[in-house]
């Protein structure tokens, strides 16, 4: 539960254990600890089919290596956003997020 006393619904996370634990503490309930890209690809494909999932957060190191980018750009699938792991010193690539929002919704976002 988050500090409002409710679980965050409709958002899933695929990440390493350390990053996933932090999101769990924030109230995210659909969390999957992923160790390798093959496992990430399988789980991501399953999550793309779930109707109750609207946003999927995936650690950048996992999604960059998968071969399913064209599937996550489909209008009917959940929005997939890559995030750095907590151990990475990178900033979130806002241009990628803006591109995904444009592809999913047709709305141009300036970040």
Secondary structure, DSSP 8 states (H G I E B T S, - for coil): --TTSS-EEEEEEEE-HHHHHHHHHTTEEEEEE--SHHHHHHHHHHHHH-TT--EEEEEHHHHTT-S-HHHHTSTTS-EEEEE--TT------HHHHHHHHHHHH------
